[in-house]
Amino acid sequence: MRPPAKPRVPPKPTVARSASPAPPAPARPRTQAVPRPATQAVARPKASRKAAPAKTRQNKGRPTVSTAMTRRLAEKRAMQRHRTLRTTLLWVGGVVLVAALGWAAFFSPMLALDASRVSVTGQGTTIDVAQVRAAVAADQGIPLPRLDTVGLRDQILKLNGVKEAWIVRSWPRGIAVHLTSREPVAAVPDGGGVALVDPDGVQVATAAQAPAGMPTIDTTLDDHDAPALQAALHVLAGLPEDLASQVRGVSAASRDDVRTTLHSGQVVRWGSDEQVALKVAVVQTLLHQAPGARTLDVSSPDLPVTR
């Protein structure tokens, strides 16, 4: 019988021995969070760490603007646009309104002259109102603001018997014509009749004979007798009503020889037309003190003479 076999022992590995043993490899440090010092935590609060990136963040070299600032700038631009638009609309509206008013005043028939709404006053006894209305009717339909009142006045002044004229617009479509007529104060022989003249010596009418109560001046209407006629008219204009009513006729051989004949037959020699007021006072006194005198010479009022 065979003896039992001995168990096999594995051979020991052979280890190469070196001259000196290799030092052990250093242990790799483990990664772990290192607590921050307390001073750093106080110096950099969380709010600062969050706000810092927003301030320092850049976009292609241009600093970013906060949302609040952007909103304020947008609102400011919107307000400026609104003000500009409002100003523009106001200006446009004003221009349109002015244009509309200008058209209504100068071109529309709203203010056009209506000849039937023309009033004439002051025509006296020598002005033909029909001629005045005919002159005004030539401007029928012209708006009153465009009416040439100066030219119309010049046309009316050319009419017979018109001494002065004033034209006033009577809104909305009429005008008022105020006249000063040339009223005759004396008659001057002219051909087979007489010419009626006003205080300025302007002939305003003709008649077969002088109207009742109007004195006749014995002179002519020629230019060389114009000074004598003016002197006679000046004397007549200075007579008071009670004395003027007694005058029957006037003669004026020259400017320095004006005479009046009263209804009583008395003759007053006035000389020139100077110091008429003083001469009138002397004549009134002489008529009272010498009622029987046939001639009263007051050509020198300081030395009157009666005959």
C-alpha positions in Angstrom: 0.0 0.0 0.0 1.3 3.3 -1.1 1.8 6.0 1.4 -0.4 9.0 1.1 0.9 11.7 -1.2 2.0 15.0 0.3 0.2 18.1 -0.7 2.0 20.3 -3.3 3.1 23.6 -2.1 3.3 26.3 -4.8 6.6 27.7 -5.4 7.3 31.1 -3.9 7.8 33.8 -6.5 11.1 35.0 -6.9 11.5 38.7 -6.3 14.3 40.6 -7.8 16.2 42.4 -5.2 17.7 45.8 -5.9 20.5 47.5 -4.3 18.1 49.7 -2.3 14.4 49.5 -1.7 12.2 51.9 -3.8 10.5 54.6 -1.7 6.8 54.3 -1.5 4.7 56.4 -3.9 3.2 59.5 -2.3 -0.5 59.3 -1.6 -2.7 61.4 -4.1 -4.5 64.1 -2.2 -8.2 64.0 -2.2 -10.1 67.0 -3.7 -12.2 68.6 -1.0 -13.8 72.0 -0.4 -11.6 74.4 1.6 -13.6 76.6 3.8 -13.2 80.4 3.2 -12.0 82.6 5.9 -14.7 84.6 7.7 -13.2 87.9 6.5 -13.7 87.0 2.8 -17.3 86.1 3.4 -18.1 89.5 4.9 -16.2 91.4 2.2 -18.0 89.8 -0.7 -21.7 89.4 0.1 -23.9 87.4 -2.1 -25.6 90.5 -3.5 -22.3 91.8 -4.7 -21.3 88.5 -6.3 -24.6 88.4 -8.2 -24.5 92.1 -9.3 -20.8 92.0 -10.4 -21.3 90.0 -13.5 -24.1 92.4 -14.7 -21.8 95.4 -14.4 -18.7 93.8 -15.9 -20.4 91.8 -18.6 -19.7 93.2 -22.0 -21.1 92.5 -25.4 -18.5 92.9 -28.1 -16.9 95.8 -26.4 -20.1 97.8 -25.8 -21.3 98.3 -22.2 -24.8 97.0 -21.5 -27.6 99.3 -20.2 -29.8 98.4 -17.4 -33.4 97.6 -18.2 -34.7 100.6 -16.1 -32.5 103.0 -18.0 -33.6 101.6 -21.4 -37.2 101.9 -20.4 -36.7 105.6 -19.3 -35.0 106.4 -22.6 -37.7 104.8 -24.6 -40.4 106.7 -22.7 -38.5 110.0 -23.2 -38.2 109.4 -26.9 -41.9 108.6 -27.1 -42.8 111.8 -25.3 -40.6 113.8 -27.6 -42.3 112.2 -30.6 -45.7 113.0 -29.1 -44.8 116.6 -28.6 -43.4 116.9 -32.1 -46.5 115.4 -33.6 -48.8 117.6 -31.5 -46.9 120.7 -32.5 -47.0 119.7 -36.1 -50.7 119.1 -36.0 -51.3 122.4 -34.3 -49.3 124.3 -37.0 -51.1 122.5 -39.8 -54.5 123.2 -38.2 -53.6 126.8 -37.8 -52.5 127.2 -41.4 -55.6 125.5 -42.7 -57.8 127.7 -40.5 -56.1 130.9 -41.6 -56.4 129.8 -45.2 -60.1 129.0 -44.8 -60.7 132.4 -43.2 -58.7 134.2 -45.9 -60.7 132.4 -48.6 -64.0 133.2 -46.9 -63.1 136.9 -46.4 -61.4 137.7 -49.8 -62.9 135.3 -52.3 -66.2 133.8 -51.1 -69.6 135.5 -51.8 -70.3 135.6 -48.0 -69.0 139.2 -47.8 -69.6 140.3 -51.4 -70.9 143.8 -51.8 -74.7 144.0 -52.4 -75.6 147.3 -54.2 -79.1 147.1 -52.6 -77.5 147.5 -49.2 -75.8 150.8 -49.9 -76.9 153.8 -47.8 -76.3 157.4 -48.9 -76.5 160.4 -46.6 -75.7 164.1 -46.8 -76.6 164.5 -50.5 -78.1 167.9 -49.8 -79.9 169.7 -52.7 -77.2 169.4 -55.4 -76.0 165.7 -55.4 -77.8 163.2 -57.6 -78.1 160.0 -55.4 -78.7 157.9 -58.4 -75.2 158.8 -59.7 -73.7 157.8 -56.4 -75.4 154.5 -56.4 -74.4 153.8 -60.0 -70.7 154.4 -59.0 -71.1 152.0 -56.1 -72.9 149.4 -58.3 -69.8 149.0 -60.4 -68.2 147.1 -57.5 -71.1 144.7 -57.1 -70.0 141.3 -56.0 -66.6 142.3 -54.7 -65.9 141.1 -51.1 -65.8 144.0 -48.7 -62.2 143.3 -47.6 -61.1 143.7 -51.2 -63.2 146.7 -51.9 -61.1 149.7 -53.1 -62.8 152.4 -51.0 -60.1 155.0 -51.9 -60.8 154.5 -55.6 -64.5 154.5 -55.1 -64.2 157.8 -53.1 -62.3 159.4 -55.9 -65.0 158.5 -58.4 -67.7 159.9 -56.1 -65.8 163.2 -55.6 -65.9 163.7 -59.4 -69.7 163.9 -59.3 -71.4 167.2 -59.4 -72.1 168.9 -56.1 -69.9 166.6 -54.0 -67.5 168.4 -51.7 -66.4 165.5 -49.5 -67.2 161.8 -49.2 -66.5 159.1 -46.6 -67.1 155.4 -47.3 -67.6 153.0 -44.4 -68.0 149.2 -44.8 -71.3 148.0 -43.4 -70.8 144.3 -42.6 -71.5 141.8 -43.9 -72.4 143.0 -47.4 -73.1 146.7 -47.5 -71.4 150.1 -47.4 -72.4 153.5 -46.1 -71.6 156.6 -48.1 -71.5 159.9 -46.1 -71.4 163.0 -48.3 -70.9 166.7 -47.8 -72.7 168.6 -50.6 -71.7 171.9 -52.2 -74.7 174.2 -51.4 -75.0 177.3 -53.5 -74.9 180.6 -51.7 -74.9 183.1 -54.6 -75.7 183.3 -58.2 -73.4 184.6 -61.0 -74.8 185.8 -64.3 -73.8 183.3 -67.0 -75.2 183.7 -70.5 -78.9 183.8 -70.5 -79.2 182.4 -66.9 -77.2 182.2 -63.7 -74.6 179.9 -62.3 -75.1 178.8 -58.7 -71.8 178.8 -56.8 -70.9 177.6 -53.3 -68.7 179.5 -50.7 -65.6 178.2 -52.5 -66.7 179.7 -55.9 -67.4 176.2 -57.4 -70.3 176.1 -59.8 -72.8 173.4 -58.6 -75.8 174.1 -60.8 -77.3 176.4 -63.3 -80.7 178.0 -63.4 -82.8 180.5 -65.4 -82.7 182.9 -62.5 -81.5 183.1 -58.9 -83.6 181.3 -56.4 -85.6 183.5 -54.0 -83.5 184.9 -51.2 -80.2 184.1 -52.9 -78.0 187.2 -53.7 -76.6 187.7 -57.2 -72.9 188.7 -57.5 -72.3 191.1 -60.4 -69.1 189.6 -61.8 -68.1 186.8 -64.1 -66.8 183.2 -63.8 -63.7 184.0 -65.8 -60.3 183.3 -64.2 -59.3 187.0 -64.1 -62.4 187.8 -62.0 -61.9 184.8 -59.7 -60.2 186.9 -56.9 -63.1 189.4 -56.9 -65.6 186.5 -56.8 -63.7 184.9 -53.9 -63.6 188.3 -52.0 -67.4 188.7 -52.4 -68.1 185.2 -51.3 -65.9 185.7 -48.2 -67.8 188.8 -47.3 -71.1 187.0 -47.7 -69.9 184.1 -45.6 -69.0 186.4 -42.7 -72.4 188.1 -42.5 -74.7 187.1 -39.6 -78.1 185.7 -40.5 -80.1 188.8 -39.8 -77.8 190.9 -42.0 -77.4 188.3 -44.8 -81.2 188.1 -45.1 -81.2 191.8 -46.0 -78.7 191.5 -48.9 -80.3 191.8 -52.3 -77.2 191.9 -54.6 -73.5 192.0 -54.5 -71.0 193.6 -56.9 -67.3 193.0 -57.0 -65.4 195.2 -59.5 -62.2 194.0 -57.9 -60.9 192.2 -54.8 -60.7 195.5 -53.0 -64.1 196.9 -54.1 -66.8 194.6 -52.7 -70.3 196.2 -52.3 -73.6 194.8 -51.1 -77.1 196.2 -51.8 -79.7 195.7 -49.1 -83.4 195.3 -49.7 -83.8 198.8 -48.3 -81.7 200.3 -51.1 -78.8 201.0 -48.8 -75.3 200.2 -50.2 -72.5 198.9 -48.0 -69.0 199.4 -49.3 -66.8 196.7 -47.7 -63.6 197.3 -49.6 -61.6 194.1 -49.4 -62.5 190.9 -47.6 -60.1 191.6 -44.7 -61.4 192.2 -41.1 -64.9 191.1 -42.0 -65.9 190.5 -38.4 -64.9 194.1 -37.4 -66.6 195.6 -40.5 -69.8 193.7 -39.7 -69.9 195.1 -36.2 -69.4 198.6 -37.5 -72.2 198.2 -40.1 -74.7 197.0 -37.5 -73.9 200.0 -35.4 -74.3 202.4 -38.3 -77.6 200.9 -39.4 -78.8 201.5 -35.9 -77.4 205.0 -35.5 -77.9 206.3 -39.1 -80.9 204.4 -40.5 -81.4 207.1 -43.2 -77.9 206.9 -44.6 -77.8 205.6 -48.2 -74.2 204.6 -48.3 -72.2 202.9 -45.5 -68.5 202.9 -46.2 -66.6 200.5 -43.9 -63.6 199.8 -46.2 -61.6 201.4 -43.3 -63.5 200.1 -40.3 -61.6 202.5 -37.9 -62.9 205.5 -39.9 -66.3 204.6 -41.2 -68.2 207.0 -43.5 -71.9 207.4 -44.1 -73.6 209.4 -46.8 
